[in-house]
Amino acid sequence: MMGKLDNKSAIITGAAAGMGKGVARTFVRYGAEIALIDFSEAVFDTAEELQKEGYNALGYKVDVRDAAGLKNTYAEIAERFGKIDILVNVAGVGDLKLFWEADDEFRDRIFDVNFKGTWNSCRAAVPYMMNAGYGKIVNFGSVTGVLAVDPGMTAYASSKGAIMGFTKALAQDLASHNITVNAILPGMVDTPMLQKSCTEACPEDPQSIKDNIASGIPLKRLGTPEEAGEVAAFLSSEESSYVTGTHIVFDGGSTLPETPATGWSPNT
């Protein structure tokens, strides 16, 4: 059977682990050839893992904050694949600090990775898409900052809110070039980043934190990176050919409740 991403070449940032790796795994199953971008050496392990399973996957160690590095890397990828059809921007950091504890250095690091990293990646890939008259861009934002926030999220929420505004504006700029730009807004997904937060919150029993988070989600579970990959695959395929400048919330319904998950409702 033909896969929905057959004959497509894709770049995925933040692909060494977690959400990015889940997207990568989903994309290769649908037939795409992929280039994995990450600042971690582990990106080569992920690429090798996929290669051993028979998929066409290349690993590149580059920091999304490095605009020149991305430009050179994407030029190499375009030459290797002959084109860049799809760009999925997953790379991000989620460190938290209360507003009065967050200095400029902390704020700038969050913005440099989350927002500027997405900007840099798009800037490096868009010329190839414009020349081809075709492209699909998927930016990973978050429900944080757009639909919900928790304490300590001023920097993170602002950076993710900026990605949503950027996605809409870029979609408008690129529409005439047959390039669509959309965003995915994840809620709680079972990634190493979430595991790290749970371990920091309760080193003796991080699973109890994850279980507590899951209990407050209407679907009563965390999302998986591969499920996020399915949403990204839809937005990167011809199934979404008339979809641009919008977002898909991927949160198991966590932003639905009007009241905290206390069991109370008007009917109780």
C-alpha positions as MATLAB code, in Angstrom:
seq = 'MMGKLDNKSAIITGAAAGMGKGVARTFVRYGAEIALIDFSEAVFDTAEELQKEGYNALGYKVDVRDAAGLKNTYAEIAERFGKIDILVNVAGVGDLKLFWEADDEFRDRIFDVNFKGTWNSCRAAVPYMMNAGYGKIVNFGSVTGVLAVDPGMTAYASSKGAIMGFTKALAQDLASHNITVNAILPGMVDTPMLQKSCTEACPEDPQSIKDNIASGIPLKRLGTPEEAGEVAAFLSSEESSYVTGTHIVFDGGSTLPETPATGWSPNT';
ca = [
       0.000    0.000    0.000;
       1.106    3.550   -0.683;
       1.893    5.556    2.415;
       0.490    9.053    2.770;
       4.052   10.448    2.860;
       5.597    8.304    0.114;
       8.158   10.168   -1.995;
       8.236   13.037    0.512;
      11.350   14.327    2.241;
      10.997   15.735    5.733;
      13.135   17.546    8.271;
      12.219   17.050   11.933;
      13.877   19.114   14.665;
      14.228   17.934   18.238;
      14.196   14.412   16.842;
      16.686   12.622   19.088;
      14.041   11.637   21.640;
      10.552   12.301   22.929;
       8.002   14.026   20.712;
      10.410   14.522   17.820;
      11.397   10.865   17.804;
       7.723    9.878   17.854;
       7.099   12.101   14.822;
      10.109   10.578   13.061;
       8.908    7.037   13.689;
       5.439    7.843   12.384;
       6.766    9.596    9.281;
       9.010    6.750    8.166;
       6.145    4.297    8.587;
       4.152    6.451    6.146;
       6.971    6.351    3.613;
       8.879    9.606    4.133;
      12.636    9.932    3.961;
      13.690   12.006    6.932;
      16.489   14.142    8.300;
      16.637   14.294   12.089;
      17.943   17.491   13.696;
      18.990   17.789   17.335;
      21.686   19.409   19.474;
      22.261   16.042   21.193;
      24.614   13.306   19.989;
      21.702   10.941   20.581;
      20.289   12.060   17.214;
      22.776    9.699   15.552;
      21.547    6.804   17.675;
      17.944    7.504   16.689;
      18.882    7.728   13.014;
      20.848    4.467   13.227;
      17.943    2.786   15.007;
      15.602    3.693   12.146;
      18.177    2.744    9.505;
      18.506   -0.731   11.027;
      14.748   -1.104   10.642;
      15.117   -0.373    6.938;
      14.080    3.270    6.866;
      15.792    6.185    5.125;
      16.828    8.399    8.030;
      19.768   10.747    8.420;
      20.975   12.352   11.644;
      22.443   15.853   11.969;
      23.794   17.402   15.161;
      22.957   21.110   15.072;
      21.433   23.549   17.558;
      18.295   25.323   16.309;
      19.645   28.520   17.874;
      22.451   28.425   15.307;
      20.860   30.058   12.245;
      23.978   29.705   10.093;
      24.402   26.073   11.122;
      20.810   25.297   10.186;
      21.166   27.051    6.835;
      24.239   24.976    5.957;
      22.677   21.754    7.215;
      19.425   22.262    5.327;
      21.394   22.995    2.157;
      23.164   19.661    2.613;
      19.855   17.880    3.215;
      18.262   19.490    0.153;
      21.185   18.320   -1.958;
      21.042   14.829   -0.467;
      17.279   14.395   -0.907;
      16.892   16.696   -3.905;
      14.175   18.684   -2.135;
      12.621   19.627    1.205;
       8.893   18.892    1.169;
       8.083   18.945    4.877;
       9.435   20.716    7.942;
       8.303   19.758   11.442;
       9.601   22.014   14.216;
       9.508   20.104   17.491;
      12.670   21.299   19.256;
      11.927   23.095   22.492;
      12.666   23.463   26.193;
      10.195   23.690   29.035;
      12.047   25.018   32.078;
       9.822   26.790   34.594;
      10.413   29.693   36.992;
       8.064   32.101   38.698;
       8.104   35.516   37.036;
      10.039   37.287   39.802;
      12.656   34.510   39.793;
      13.167   34.454   36.015;
      16.058   36.689   34.975;
      16.728   37.892   31.432;
      19.130   35.037   30.745;
      16.470   32.457   31.627;
      13.827   34.239   29.511;
      16.133   34.594   26.530;
      17.162   30.937   26.588;
      13.516   29.844   26.438;
      12.790   32.233   23.565;
      16.012   31.426   21.711;
      15.189   27.714   21.573;
      11.404   27.691   21.335;
      10.622   30.730   19.206;
      13.848   31.761   17.488;
      14.694   28.118   16.860;
      11.399   27.675   15.005;
      11.986   30.941   13.121;
      15.550   29.903   12.182;
      14.414   26.498   10.984;
      11.673   27.952    8.793;
      14.027   30.598    7.416;
      16.477   27.861    6.372;
      13.855   25.591    4.759;
      11.396   28.003    3.128;
      13.591   29.020    0.144;
      13.659   25.395   -1.064;
       9.894   25.107   -0.713;
       9.308   28.403   -2.514;
      11.527   27.307   -5.404;
       9.549   24.059   -5.663;
       6.162   25.735   -5.283;
       5.238   23.255   -2.579;
       5.737   22.731    1.129;
       4.260   21.674    4.442;
       5.365   23.271    7.712;
       4.181   22.026   11.108;
       5.184   23.952   14.228;
       4.820   22.457   17.688;
       3.348   25.033   20.025;
       1.556   24.110   23.226;
      -1.785   24.471   24.964;
       0.321   26.482   27.421;
       0.075   30.180   26.741;
      -2.744   29.817   24.241;
      -5.358   27.902   26.226;
      -3.957   27.257   29.707;
      -1.128   28.069   32.105;
       0.296   26.891   35.408;
       2.546   28.791   37.830;
       6.081   29.401   36.614;
       5.205   29.459   32.927;
       5.584   33.143   31.998;
       8.622   32.611   29.751;
       7.496   29.266   28.349;
       3.904   30.382   27.750;
       5.063   33.550   26.016;
       7.394   31.631   23.707;
       4.688   29.155   22.739;
       2.142   31.923   22.231;
       4.625   33.576   19.883;
       4.835   30.371   17.840;
       1.067   30.476   17.325;
       1.177   34.056   16.054;
       4.160   33.224   13.864;
       2.362   30.217   12.394;
      -0.636   32.298   11.321;
       1.464   35.093    9.842;
       3.786   32.721    8.015;
       0.805   30.846    6.582;
      -0.446   34.120    5.113;
       2.944   35.000    3.631;
       3.455   31.579    2.046;
      -0.058   30.734    0.855;
       0.586   32.034   -2.655;
       3.559   29.665   -2.913;
       1.433   26.563   -2.194;
       3.040   26.149    1.226;
       0.808   25.406    4.203;
       1.779   26.264    7.768;
      -0.039   24.839   10.778;
       0.574   24.179   14.453;
       0.018   21.359   16.913;
      -0.744   22.336   20.505;
       0.134   19.395   22.757;
      -1.010   18.995   26.312;
       0.474   16.311   28.546;
       2.465   13.796   26.507;
       4.569   10.979   27.962;
       8.032   12.219   27.000;
      11.442   12.289   28.732;
      10.805   15.988   29.443;
       7.652   15.132   31.378;
       9.419   12.254   33.130;
      12.160   14.660   34.229;
       9.601   17.083   35.662;
       7.825   14.282   37.530;
      11.112   12.977   38.935;
      12.075   16.449   40.142;
       8.664   16.850   41.780;
       8.720   13.461   43.503;
      12.063   11.609   43.214;
      10.839    8.670   45.302;
       7.736    8.034   43.176;
       7.597    9.965   39.874;
       4.980    7.560   38.535;
       2.514    8.825   41.130;
       2.852   12.322   39.650;
       2.220   11.005   36.141;
      -0.797    9.067   37.370;
      -2.150   12.164   39.086;
      -1.734   14.213   35.906;
      -3.485   11.519   33.875;
      -6.385   11.402   36.315;
      -7.191   15.049   35.574;
      -7.394   14.487   31.808;
     -10.851   13.571   30.450;
      -9.386   10.622   28.505;
      -7.624    9.555   31.726;
      -4.214    9.030   30.170;
      -1.208   10.828   28.770;
      -0.671   11.184   25.049;
       2.153    9.357   23.272;
       4.802   10.820   20.956;
       3.616    8.512   18.169;
       0.076    9.885   18.476;
       1.519   13.372   18.080;
       3.263   12.011   15.000;
      -0.081   10.962   13.543;
      -1.382   14.538   13.834;
       1.817   15.872   12.257;
       1.522   13.309    9.445;
      -2.010   14.488    8.685;
      -0.879   18.121    8.507;
       2.068   17.076    6.323;
       0.037   15.014    3.856;
      -2.369   15.831    1.052;
      -5.203   14.986    3.442;
      -4.771   18.522    4.801;
      -4.310   20.274    1.456;
      -6.916   22.952    2.301;
      -5.769   23.512    5.886;
      -3.398   26.374    6.715;
      -2.824   28.988    9.390;
      -4.606   27.042   12.096;
      -3.881   24.589   14.906;
      -4.912   21.211   16.257;
      -5.173   20.773   20.022;
      -3.644   17.452   21.087;
      -4.389   17.171   24.792;
      -6.832   14.351   25.520;
      -9.391   16.991   26.427;
      -7.317   18.440   29.269;
      -8.345   22.014   28.419;
     -12.058   21.141   28.352;
     -13.060   21.233   32.053;
     -14.477   24.524   33.283;
     -13.711   23.618   36.890;
     -10.682   21.850   38.416;
     -10.719   18.059   38.479;
     -12.327   17.840   41.922;
     -15.276   15.698   40.957;
     -17.682   18.614   41.272;
     -20.203   19.352   38.553;
     -23.522   21.253   38.469;
     -25.329   17.914   38.525;
     -23.686   16.528   41.660;
];
